[in-house]
Amino acid sequence: MANIEDIKKELEKVKYPGFEKSIMDFGFVKDVQLEGNIASIVLDITSTAQEVEEQLRKDIHACINAIGLEVKLGFNKPQAPKQNSNSVSGKNIAPQIKKIVMVSSGKGGVGKSTTTVNLAVAASMQGKKVGILDADIYGPNIPRMMGLQGKEVEVIGEKARPLNAYGVDVMSMGVLMDEGQAVIWRGAMIMKAIQQLLRDILWEELDILFIDMPPGTGDAQLTLAQSVPVAAGINVTTPQHVALDDSRRSLDMFQKLHIPVAGIVENMSGFICPSCETESDIFGMGTCEDLADQYNTQVLGNLPIEPAIREGGDGGKPITYFNPESISAKRYMEAASKVIAFLDNVDDDRTNADIQPTTPPGVSACSTTAASASSAQQTQQSSGGSCGTGCGCH
Ligand SMILES: Nc1ncnc2c1ncn2[C@@H]1O[C@H](COP(=O)(O)OP(=O)(O)OP(=O)(O)O)[C@@H](O)[C@H]1O
């Protein structure tokens, strides 16, 4: 006869809909009891969506029945939010912003924030009125990268005015939270935070708002797509094949959310030696071309690993603004021009209902299942010359 441990083992096989992690790993299973052959299980879940509950019921029944037990299931769920999804209500909560661009990556640490900052600065240098919303609530580092760390936000009534650096308006959870404060966010809180960052911030009329998303494909992406019409998505990745697999998830998510894909930024693509400026291949270069073809999009730019890019990020002095003659700054400028050209072709008057999904609030239109696209071919590039600094050039 199965015991409680057997039940828990079975529950480890049940994945939370739209995610790779199990309900046990998420800590959603609050109570497991066994009386006779009836397993009583209580779950705390973050989604209000009926579909999520139904899927879980189905999966849990299947695996618990398989070990010869009946199931009694209880769910604790948050109240459904009053605010309907944008696509359902047709409401745009930030109508003064002409074009919203979602910058995403399949995983953390690939240079998404660095790319957001430099693209935004580059677009501003090309005459656009630009803002950055740092929605990476788990690691908001845009304030540091824009030299705004420790700056006080001006509060007017119940709203806050964005900060400004290098001609770009900026708002971030990092400005609103104490430094180093750890944040553990669950679905409903993320939804609220993102909506507040759009609605309760006094954004001026902007041509483009770049939004630096948390890595991955989750509640934040869905909430954003349901709250405002997202005109374009940009995927940032590094060229290694493992990173490209994660990237596919991100690109699949754009497709599922009906977000037009402006392109892919291949970051840390080769290394530029600070001494001789030779570009050499470290993690691979040019691997995103195939990926872009598969998703019918373009590579916006190949940004090398350049110490000056990191120093610009750490020191709050973006390379595009402070060293516009560098190879990287020129590539960011070119990438920004491609984004602007892409946005020119996305209709200003498109409403969210035209481009974003019509799933009810809280229902994940995102899937973490990677497309079964074939692997991109790595293009090896050799570099000439030798500088003798051990940078890898030969
Ligand atoms: N092309 C580059 N050359 C050198 N350093 C880089 C480059 N791109 C990013 N970095 C550095 O890599 C680190 C991670 O970059 P960044 O914070 O932009 O990544 P991220 O994808 O936003 O990470 P997270 O998901 O954790 O927020 C930073 O220290 C940044 O300065």
The ligand as an SDF file (V2000), in Angstrom:
LIG
                    3D

 31 33  0  0  0  0  0  0  0  0999 V2000
   29.6400   42.4800  -24.7710 N   0  0  0  0  0  0  0  0  0  0  0  0
   30.0890   42.4910  -23.5350 C   0  0  0  0  0  0  0  0  0  0  0  0
   31.4130   42.6020  -23.2660 N   0  0  0  0  0  0  0  0  0  0  0  0
   31.8830   42.5990  -21.9810 C   0  0  0  0  0  0  0  0  0  0  0  0
   31.1010   42.4970  -20.9060 N   0  0  0  0  0  0  0  0  0  0  0  0
   29.7680   42.3770  -21.1140 C   0  0  0  0  0  0  0  0  0  0  0  0
   29.1880   42.3830  -22.4260 C   0  0  0  0  0  0  0  0  0  0  0  0
   27.8510   42.2700  -22.3000 N   0  0  0  0  0  0  0  0  0  0  0  0
   27.5890   42.2020  -20.9760 C   0  0  0  0  0  0  0  0  0  0  0  0
   28.7210   42.2570  -20.2700 N   0  0  0  0  0  0  0  0  0  0  0  0
   28.8660   42.1690  -18.8150 C   0  0  0  0  0  0  0  0  0  0  0  0
   28.2950   40.9250  -18.4020 O   0  0  0  0  0  0  0  0  0  0  0  0
   27.6100   41.0730  -17.1530 C   0  0  0  0  0  0  0  0  0  0  0  0
   26.1560   40.6270  -17.3240 C   0  0  0  0  0  0  0  0  0  0  0  0
   25.5260   41.5450  -18.2000 O   0  0  0  0  0  0  0  0  0  0  0  0
   24.0280   42.0170  -17.9850 P   0  0  0  0  0  0  0  0  0  0  0  0
   23.7700   42.4040  -16.5650 O   0  0  0  0  0  0  0  0  0  0  0  0
   23.7230   43.0050  -19.0380 O   0  0  0  0  0  0  0  0  0  0  0  0
   23.2990   40.6430  -18.2890 O   0  0  0  0  0  0  0  0  0  0  0  0
   21.7550   40.2690  -18.1040 P   0  0  0  0  0  0  0  0  0  0  0  0
   21.4670   39.2820  -19.1670 O   0  0  0  0  0  0  0  0  0  0  0  0
   20.9120   41.4740  -18.0450 O   0  0  0  0  0  0  0  0  0  0  0  0
   21.8260   39.5710  -16.7040 O   0  0  0  0  0  0  0  0  0  0  0  0
   20.6000   39.2990  -15.6950 P   0  0  0  0  0  0  0  0  0  0  0  0
   19.7060   38.3760  -16.3920 O   0  0  0  0  0  0  0  0  0  0  0  0
   21.2930   38.6820  -14.5250 O   0  0  0  0  0  0  0  0  0  0  0  0
   19.9650   40.6150  -15.4010 O   0  0  0  0  0  0  0  0  0  0  0  0
   27.7630   42.5410  -16.7630 C   0  0  0  0  0  0  0  0  0  0  0  0
   28.8690   42.6600  -15.8990 O   0  0  0  0  0  0  0  0  0  0  0  0
   28.0720   43.2420  -18.0880 C   0  0  0  0  0  0  0  0  0  0  0  0
   28.8450   44.4230  -17.9220 O   0  0  0  0  0  0  0  0  0  0  0  0
  1  2  1  0
  2  3  1  0
  2  7  2  0
  3  4  2  0
  4  5  1  0
  5  6  2  0
  6  7  1  0
  6 10  1  0
  7  8  1  0
  8  9  2  0
  9 10  1  0
 10 11  1  0
 11 12  1  0
 11 30  1  0
 12 13  1  0
 13 14  1  0
 13 28  1  0
 14 15  1  0
 15 16  1  0
 16 17  2  0
 16 18  1  0
 16 19  1  0
 19 20  1  0
 20 21  2  0
 20 22  1  0
 20 23  1  0
 23 24  1  0
 24 25  2  0
 24 26  1  0
 24 27  1  0
 28 29  1  0
 28 30  1  0
 30 31  1  0
M  END
$$$$
